[in-house]
Amino acid sequence: MIRLLKIDLAKLLSYRTFWVLIGIYFSILILIPISGMEFLKWLASKGAQFGEIDIMKIPLYHFPDIWQNLTYVAKFITLIAGILVVILTTNEFSYKTIRQNVIDGLSRADFITSKVLFILGLSLVSALVVLFIGLLMGSIYSPQTEMHYMFQHIGFVPAFFLMTLNFLLFSMMLALVIKRAGLSIVLLLVYPLFEVIIRSMLPDPVDNVVNFFPFWAITNLVDFPFSRYAFQEIRDSVAIKDIIINLVYIPVLIGVSYKTIAQKNLS
Amino acid sequence: METVLSTHQLSKHYGRLKAVDKLDLTVPKGSVFGILGPNGSGKTTTLGMLLDVIQPTGGSYNWFDKPGSKEQRKKIGAILETPIFYPYLSAVKNLEVVALIKEVGPQRIPEVLKQVGLSERQNDKYRTYSLGMKQRLSIASALLCDPDVMILDEPTNGLDPQGIADIRSLIIDIARQGKTIVLASHLLDEVQKVCTDFAVLNKGSLIYTGKVEDVAKGESKVVVKAEVNLEPVLQKCPLVVDAKPVNNGRFEVSMAEGKTAIDLNRFLFDQKIVASHLETQTKSLEKQFLEILNQA
């Protein structure tokens, strides 16, 4: 297992595109939450109004709200990591290196495993970064820093991990099916629209089937949180149902990925 | 005799096209086995199946009397068609990836790079290499695991004359260490120079397999000319199987089994005839190859 991860890393660590994209990804993941408060202050100084509420009074960064707010914002940023995964995967086809890997003694299952391990590592690091930023920003801005408040709703962090993992596995699967970077990235960007269109075309309650579609299921893990500040009901916890759907998706996405190359001629 | 590789009725069909059809091959241990055939005869497809990148339609193959597996491929040094590496990595970094896949330590990397003469450029990115250097790197990569078997597909493709000579002497060196080499080529001269055994493929079928040294055996041909008309003399000569005039009064003579130009010369001299031209025709693989292809 470690060897397979090492193989994937050996391909990446001297690859400039990898460092550029990973740099952009983590910079945005860190900078947006950190600068958010300053941005709101600037908005307030310009006299912006958020309905009837004073922006500065919104407890965006307070424990425990921060966990859902942060992971909700972060889930859009994982799109950059998805693009990175697509590029790294399609490279193996455009350079034909997957074929040479197999000739050299990697099985097709090994190949998928080495990519999955990389994705697992990237998801884990992403979740740790979000956890760290949450603790840091929460400690700075939150009036209550007792353990009880701090870790209430911390479940959004593992949910974010699961969300990132499945989204990146989905990106890899798409790249393995399409095999070309440009088309895969475009599809990755427009695919959510496709699920939305299906939902709108289906009659009520049948349209709930879309909840089980990959993109919907993945993004559903963290609900839109900000409407609570306009005194609306929101779901401020991770639904068990969504966790189960996503746990089922892990082997499905890996399985489909493997199937796309299992019986194929690599030329 | 130990067998390194055997195929049994190995086939790959693409719809109605039979890229490889019911191929039975046996590669003895320690041989340099040439697979000859015109372009599109199924050489690369065959090697692709033996290395698990192409799924056979039928038949089977064994490496060292066992069905193919990734563990066996780790011990085989193979290059197929064009060299394939990560263009953004240096030679050393590329070989590090190969070493990890083959589960060998990186210690041999400097050694194999030196062996193919790439040490000076080892830290430059692969994409900056010339075709010849890429070809050398792929041979270095095949040597990395100190393999018992090497599979080389057109290894001298795109090399300059010096490069071709270097690679050939490298192959002969490697073979001398007792390693088995499977060499696919459409260059007959190359196969004749380095191989001990060879097989000829055409349109996916095996049409000939044998030893390279046997090619030169069998009846030899001698071209002879004298100041007198040789035809009646040659007709009644017991050493001669067949004699046909070529040009300028020369005759191409097929000698009886075991008889050579020496015997013919002595015979003519005994008949008080002095040959003004006497030349033994060595049978080249090229001739044999064309003959085989024409028969098929």
Interface residues (C-beta under 8 A of the other chain):
Chain A: R3 K6 I7 A10 K11 S14 Y15 R16 T17 Y95 K96 T97 R99 Q100 N101 V102 I103 D104 G105 L106 S107 D110 Q263 K264 N265 L266 S267
Chain B: G48 L51 D52 V53 I54 Q55 K70 E71 R73 K74 K75 I76 A78 I79 L80 I84 F85 Y86 P87 Y88 L89 S90 K93 E96 V97 V98 L100 I101 K102 E103 S141
